[in-house]
Amino acid sequence: MRRVIFDWSRFAFLFPVGVLLASCAVVGGPAVGASVAEPGKGVGVPTHRQASTIAIDKAGRPGVKLISFCLTTDDKILAGCAGSEGEIRVIDAGGKQLDRWAIPVMPEAIYSRADGAIFVAGDGQILKLSSTGKVELSKQSPQAIALNEHPEELRKEVIEQAKQRAEQFGKQAEMYDKMIERADKEMDSLNKQLADLDKNAKEPKADEEKGVPVKQEIEDRRAAMRKQSLNQRLEMYKRQKEQYAKAKEQFAEMVGAVPPDQLTDKKIDEQVKASMKYKLKASSISALNDDVFVATHATLGYGFDVWRMNDKFESPAKIVTGLSGCCGQMDVKANKDGLFVAENSEHRVCRFDRDGKSIAKWGQSARTGLEGFGSCCNPMNVAFGPGEAIYTAEDDTGRIKRYSADGKLLGLVGAVELKPGCKNCSIAVSSDGSRVYMVDITRNLIVRLDARPAAEVAAEIEKLKNAPARSNTSDGPTTGESILTGALKAILSPN
């Protein structure tokens, strides 16, 4: 089983129910900088629709896994692929492969700058390529340098995390053991009752001697029904015991808990190696003028950091720390308006200046409506379009929206048919905005959305404008109240 670095405080089932419900009650509140006004009627009309898919693995091509992509200034697709070696495939808008470049790393993140220079991050390295794919520069990534400078710090963290996992498993295992013990007691009681029924059935009845067959038949039926009920309950507790034992085993595998007295140097070395591999991964890369920005896992602890360096990969500085993301994903993109980060676990977009100073934040979690971001962790990715508009992408929903630099919702772009799941869903927008692309990691392809005819969009907007206005008043609960009510029902329901 694959092990990753978890923040164990995020296991909601280990928290008191009151904390969980309290968090539900506040869901739906606007984040700093979020728009609280109702969007205009035309904002919800999609401007694009899914038109085609571009398969990376086609007949006659070596089998690879698509792991990243971007668009060049002349709207060619650069698909970062992992196979027997790292490679970048150059593809046109119709899906035709134009070129293939072998590179010395797995391209975990890729970005094409306005002047044609291409930046790639992967395997703890950062590359600069020419517009024709020639590797012009290769250096260690900034988090790799930091990790290698102080390996003892990572080792210390691994040991401490192992202790925390062992302690956490001990508490959880104790809970499962109590549930198993309770199931055993119930089964002992049921088995005793069944034994008593069998014993009573064998003993001669006074009514039988007096010849009262009807009464005896009724008692026999009652005993049979009682026995059937007891056996059903016995089977239920047997299943529960098996489920608790299996859950305990699965939890141990998931957390990778090793008792402190069994934490040998060899096991520590193995965990340090696994942790190093995890932390060396690059989540995203971007470049603007002479600056290069890369988002990586935190070198120590949890979360993500953003590093800035020059385009010779010199003078690296950690400018943003403590970003919250899941699925190994933290997308960062830079333009003249600043640095934009899709902080998916917080359901928001963060805007910083080049030094990492916060300028604005917008977004909120929402199951319905257009303003918020749906599913567990969104937005997953950001991109720029004409007029420096900010495009956001959501996994599960496949939804793409467009915002201004200060967080005003400009409109719905469209939605991609994605396989559900928490994952990277990188997007890119053509120079004229007529095509929008989203990567579908699960199906190993890129989905293309094309602009709908302007007259078609205008007609749909006009239809909405002429529709009767809906009342803003409601006797129903707020979003937070709805979630709280649903949670209470789920907890109190006998099913």
Secondary structure, DSSP 8 states (H G I E B T S, - for coil): -------GGG-GGGS-HHHHHHHHHTTT---TT---S---GGGGS-SEEEEEEEESS-TTS---EEEEEEE-TT--EEEEEESSSEEEEEE-TTS-EEEEEEESS--SEEEE-TTS-EEEEETTEEEEE-TTS-EEEEEE-HHHHHHHH-HHHHHHHHHHHHHHHHHHHHHHHHHHHHHHHHHHHHHHHHHHHHHHHHHHHHS--HHHHHT-HHHHHHHHHHHHHHHHHHHHHHHHHHHHHHHHHHHHHHHHHHHT---GGG--HHHHHHHHHHHHHHHT-EEEEEEETTEEEEEEE-SSSSSEEEEEEETTS-S-EEEEEEE--STT--EEEEETTEEEEEEGGGTEEEEE-TT--EEEEE--B-SSSSSSB-SSS---EEEE-GGG-EEEE-TTT-EEEEE-TT--EEEEEEE-----SS----EEE-TTSSEEEEEETTTTEEEEEEE--HHHHHHHHHHHHHS----S--SS--HHHHHHHHHHHHHH---
